[in-house]
């Protein structure tokens, strides 16, 4: 039997990606994975035939327990609670469309609406293709119930998905046009990039000034964005690769801000701005200076 620490490290990137998808916070994901590591090195591993499956089970159960308690705190959060942005390289393997899709920021936001069991089944099935029978063992429920949970989660999430995804080049072009229209104050041009029911969320965590309620509607969101950015010089934004996609890091009033987009069928359907400094520790400080 090999060194348990070395064996665990082989799976750490995958486990971090799993825990992040379940929790929406890389800080919490790291805590869960570290707890799993301690359990792994202390456990009797003689009967473990598949360490990957065993560790995914441990991490899933720990993350589900933490998610249940976290949901209570998130309900009392000042203003909208948004997931913590995660650098793409920290998210483990993204070599399939499913792995990349389930870590996109818009999807992470959508999954916040699922119950912990629904989210667990959805992530394990969609991202990691875990059989229903194994998911049932992880959750301590029946295979039939897992299928029902997955159906409910998939149905709910499907409502928030576009029919096609933009290429990276088109995504970059859209963000470039968005910044130009925002800084120039061209509300008409900006509104043309939005869906009719576009929404903008701001997460300040009660620590920095931010809208406490989502802004909705094409004209209101366009006015909100141009009114905010037109006051600041352009060139303070940097396009960065987070959550497996192109996003923005901006600097406003000396503070940093992360902005991600829900793009459906070529139009911006959602804007997610994270200003809470506790969630931005992983952003590059040099880019925000």
C-alpha positions as CSV (number, residue, x, y, z in Angstrom):
1,X,0.0,0.0,0.0
2,X,1.4,3.4,-1.0
3,X,1.8,6.5,1.0
4,X,-1.7,7.8,1.8
5,X,-0.8,11.5,1.5
6,X,0.7,11.0,-1.9
7,X,-2.3,9.0,-3.0
8,X,-4.7,11.7,-1.7
9,X,-2.8,14.4,-3.6
10,X,-3.5,12.7,-6.9
11,X,-7.2,13.2,-6.3
12,X,-7.1,16.6,-4.6
13,X,-7.9,18.8,-7.7
14,X,-10.9,16.7,-8.5
15,X,-12.1,16.7,-4.9
16,X,-11.8,20.5,-4.7
17,X,-13.8,20.9,-7.9
18,X,-16.5,18.6,-6.5
19,X,-16.7,20.4,-3.2
20,X,-16.7,23.8,-4.8
21,X,-19.6,22.8,-7.1
22,X,-21.6,21.7,-4.0
23,X,-20.8,24.6,-1.8
24,X,-20.2,27.7,-4.0
25,X,-17.2,28.7,-1.9
26,X,-13.6,27.7,-2.5
27,X,-12.7,28.5,1.1
28,X,-15.4,26.1,2.3
29,X,-14.4,23.5,-0.3
30,X,-10.8,23.6,0.9
31,X,-11.9,23.1,4.5
32,X,-14.0,20.1,3.4
33,X,-11.2,18.5,1.4
34,X,-8.7,19.0,4.2
35,X,-11.1,17.3,6.6
36,X,-11.4,14.4,4.1
37,X,-7.6,14.2,3.9
38,X,-7.3,13.9,7.7
39,X,-9.9,11.1,7.7
40,X,-8.2,9.4,4.8
41,X,-4.8,9.2,6.4
42,X,-6.3,8.0,9.7
43,X,-8.7,5.5,8.2
44,X,-8.2,1.8,7.8
45,X,-7.9,1.7,4.0
46,X,-7.3,-2.1,3.5
47,X,-10.8,-2.6,2.1
48,X,-10.8,0.5,-0.2
49,X,-10.6,-0.8,-3.7
50,X,-11.3,2.5,-5.5
51,X,-9.8,5.4,-3.6
52,X,-11.3,8.0,-6.1
53,X,-14.8,6.7,-5.4
54,X,-14.2,6.4,-1.7
55,X,-12.9,10.0,-1.4
56,X,-15.7,11.4,-3.6
57,X,-18.1,9.8,-1.2
58,X,-16.4,11.3,1.9
59,X,-16.2,14.8,0.3
60,X,-19.8,14.7,-0.9
61,X,-21.1,13.8,2.5
62,X,-19.1,16.4,4.3
63,X,-20.0,19.1,1.7
64,X,-23.8,18.2,2.0
65,X,-23.7,18.6,5.8
66,X,-21.9,21.9,5.5
67,X,-24.3,23.1,2.8
68,X,-27.3,22.5,5.0
69,X,-25.9,24.7,7.7
70,X,-24.6,27.3,5.3
71,X,-28.0,27.8,3.7
72,X,-29.4,29.1,7.0
73,X,-26.6,31.7,7.2
74,X,-27.1,32.7,3.5
75,X,-30.8,33.4,4.1
76,X,-29.8,36.0,6.7
77,X,-27.1,37.5,4.4
78,X,-27.3,41.3,3.8
79,X,-28.5,41.5,0.2
80,X,-28.0,38.9,-2.5
81,X,-25.6,36.0,-1.7
82,X,-23.5,35.1,-4.7
83,X,-21.0,32.3,-5.1
84,X,-17.3,33.0,-4.5
85,X,-15.4,33.3,-7.8
86,X,-12.9,30.6,-8.4
87,X,-9.9,30.7,-10.6
88,X,-10.3,28.2,-13.4
89,X,-6.9,26.5,-12.7
90,X,-8.1,25.7,-9.2
91,X,-11.2,23.8,-10.2
92,X,-9.6,20.5,-11.2
93,X,-10.3,18.7,-14.5
94,X,-12.4,20.6,-17.0
95,X,-11.9,18.3,-19.9
96,X,-15.5,17.6,-20.7
97,X,-18.4,20.0,-21.5
98,X,-20.2,18.8,-18.4
99,X,-17.4,19.5,-16.1
100,X,-17.0,23.0,-17.5
101,X,-20.7,23.8,-17.7
102,X,-21.3,22.8,-14.1
103,X,-18.7,25.2,-12.8
104,X,-19.7,28.3,-14.9
105,X,-20.7,31.2,-12.7
106,X,-24.3,31.3,-14.0
107,X,-24.7,27.6,-13.3
108,X,-23.3,28.0,-9.8
109,X,-25.9,30.7,-9.2
110,X,-28.7,28.6,-10.5
111,X,-27.7,25.7,-8.3
112,X,-28.1,27.8,-5.2
113,X,-31.9,27.4,-5.8
114,X,-31.6,23.6,-5.4
115,X,-32.0,21.8,-2.1
116,X,-28.8,20.1,-0.8
117,X,-29.9,16.6,-2.0
118,X,-30.9,17.9,-5.4
119,X,-27.7,19.8,-5.8
120,X,-25.6,16.7,-4.8
121,X,-27.4,14.4,-7.2
122,X,-27.2,17.0,-10.0
123,X,-23.5,17.6,-9.6
124,X,-22.5,14.0,-9.1
125,X,-24.6,12.8,-12.1
126,X,-24.1,15.7,-14.5
127,X,-20.4,16.6,-13.9
128,X,-18.9,13.3,-12.8
129,X,-21.3,10.8,-14.3
130,X,-21.6,8.8,-11.1
131,X,-24.2,6.0,-11.4
132,X,-27.5,6.5,-9.5
133,X,-26.8,3.4,-7.4
134,X,-23.6,5.0,-6.1
135,X,-25.2,8.3,-5.5
136,X,-27.9,6.6,-3.5
137,X,-25.3,5.1,-1.2
138,X,-23.6,8.5,-0.8
139,X,-26.9,10.1,0.2
140,X,-28.3,7.2,2.1
141,X,-31.5,7.0,0.0
142,X,-32.9,4.8,-2.8
143,X,-31.9,4.8,-6.4
144,X,-35.5,5.7,-7.4
145,X,-35.4,8.8,-5.2
146,X,-32.1,9.8,-6.7
147,X,-33.6,9.6,-10.1
148,X,-36.5,11.8,-9.0
149,X,-34.1,14.3,-7.4
150,X,-32.1,14.5,-10.6
151,X,-35.2,15.0,-12.7
152,X,-36.4,17.9,-10.5
153,X,-33.0,19.5,-10.4
154,X,-32.4,19.1,-14.1
155,X,-35.8,20.5,-14.9
156,X,-35.3,23.5,-12.7
157,X,-31.8,24.2,-14.1
158,X,-32.8,23.7,-17.7
159,X,-35.1,26.7,-17.5
160,X,-32.0,28.9,-17.0
161,X,-29.9,27.5,-19.8
162,X,-29.5,29.0,-23.2
163,X,-30.0,27.0,-26.4
164,X,-26.4,27.5,-27.4
165,X,-23.1,28.7,-25.9
166,X,-20.9,31.5,-27.2
167,X,-17.5,30.7,-28.5
168,X,-14.6,32.2,-26.5
169,X,-14.0,34.7,-29.3
170,X,-17.7,35.8,-29.3
171,X,-17.7,36.0,-25.5
172,X,-14.6,38.3,-25.6
173,X,-16.2,40.4,-28.3
174,X,-19.4,40.8,-26.2
175,X,-17.5,41.8,-23.1
176,X,-15.5,44.3,-25.1
177,X,-18.7,45.9,-26.5
178,X,-20.3,45.8,-23.1
179,X,-17.4,47.8,-21.6
180,X,-17.3,50.3,-24.4
181,X,-21.1,51.0,-24.2
182,X,-21.0,51.2,-20.4
183,X,-18.2,53.8,-20.2
184,X,-19.5,55.8,-23.1
185,X,-22.9,56.0,-21.5
186,X,-24.6,54.6,-24.6
187,X,-27.7,53.2,-22.9
188,X,-29.3,52.2,-26.2
189,X,-26.3,50.2,-27.3
190,X,-26.0,48.5,-23.9
191,X,-29.7,47.7,-23.8
192,X,-29.4,46.0,-27.2
193,X,-27.1,43.4,-25.6
194,X,-29.6,42.5,-22.9
195,X,-32.5,40.1,-22.8
196,X,-35.9,41.6,-21.9
197,X,-35.8,40.1,-18.4
198,X,-32.1,40.8,-17.7
199,X,-31.2,41.0,-14.0
200,X,-28.2,42.4,-12.2
201,X,-27.1,41.1,-8.7
202,X,-24.6,42.9,-6.4
203,X,-23.0,41.1,-3.5
204,X,-21.4,43.5,-1.0
205,X,-21.9,41.3,2.0
206,X,-22.8,44.3,4.1
207,X,-19.1,45.4,4.0
208,X,-19.2,47.7,1.0
209,X,-21.9,49.7,-0.7
210,X,-24.0,47.6,-3.1
211,X,-27.6,47.3,-4.2
212,X,-29.5,45.2,-1.7
213,X,-32.0,44.0,-4.3
214,X,-31.5,42.8,-7.8
215,X,-32.1,45.3,-10.6
216,X,-34.4,43.9,-13.3
217,X,-35.5,44.8,-16.8
218,X,-33.5,45.9,-19.8
219,X,-33.8,49.7,-19.4
220,X,-33.2,49.7,-15.6
221,X,-30.2,47.5,-15.8
222,X,-28.7,49.5,-18.7
223,X,-29.2,52.8,-16.7
224,X,-27.8,51.2,-13.6
225,X,-24.6,50.0,-15.4
226,X,-23.9,53.1,-17.3
227,X,-24.7,55.3,-14.3
228,X,-22.1,53.4,-12.3
229,X,-19.3,53.0,-14.9
230,X,-19.6,56.3,-16.6
231,X,-18.3,58.0,-13.4
232,X,-15.0,56.1,-13.6
233,X,-12.2,56.1,-16.2
234,X,-12.0,53.1,-18.6
235,X,-9.0,50.9,-18.4
236,X,-9.7,49.7,-14.9
237,X,-11.1,46.4,-16.1
238,X,-9.3,43.3,-16.8
239,X,-10.7,40.2,-18.5
240,X,-9.7,37.2,-16.4
241,X,-10.4,33.4,-16.6
242,X,-12.5,32.4,-13.7
243,X,-15.1,29.6,-13.4
244,X,-14.0,28.2,-16.7
245,X,-15.0,31.3,-18.6
246,X,-14.1,34.9,-19.4
247,X,-15.1,37.3,-16.6
248,X,-14.2,40.8,-15.5
249,X,-12.1,42.1,-12.6
250,X,-12.6,45.9,-12.1
251,X,-11.4,48.5,-9.7
252,X,-13.9,51.1,-8.4
253,X,-13.3,53.6,-5.6
254,X,-10.1,51.8,-4.7
255,X,-12.0,48.5,-4.2
256,X,-12.0,45.5,-6.3
257,X,-15.1,43.9,-8.0
258,X,-15.6,40.7,-9.9
259,X,-18.2,40.6,-12.6
260,X,-19.6,37.5,-14.4
261,X,-22.3,37.2,-16.9
262,X,-25.1,34.8,-17.8
263,X,-25.2,34.8,-21.5
264,X,-28.1,33.0,-23.2
265,X,-28.6,32.8,-26.9
266,X,-26.2,35.6,-27.6
267,X,-27.7,38.1,-25.1
268,X,-26.7,39.0,-21.5
269,X,-29.4,37.6,-19.2
270,X,-27.7,38.1,-15.9
271,X,-24.9,40.2,-14.4
272,X,-23.3,39.1,-11.2
273,X,-21.1,41.6,-9.4
274,X,-19.2,40.5,-6.3
275,X,-17.9,43.3,-4.2
276,X,-17.6,41.6,-0.8
277,X,-13.8,41.7,-0.1
278,X,-14.0,38.4,1.8
279,X,-14.9,36.7,-1.5
280,X,-12.3,38.4,-3.6
281,X,-9.1,37.4,-1.8
282,X,-8.2,35.1,-4.7
283,X,-8.3,37.9,-7.3
284,X,-4.9,39.2,-8.4
285,X,-4.3,42.3,-6.3
286,X,-2.0,43.8,-9.0
287,X,-5.0,43.9,-11.4
288,X,-7.1,45.8,-9.0
289,X,-4.6,48.4,-8.1
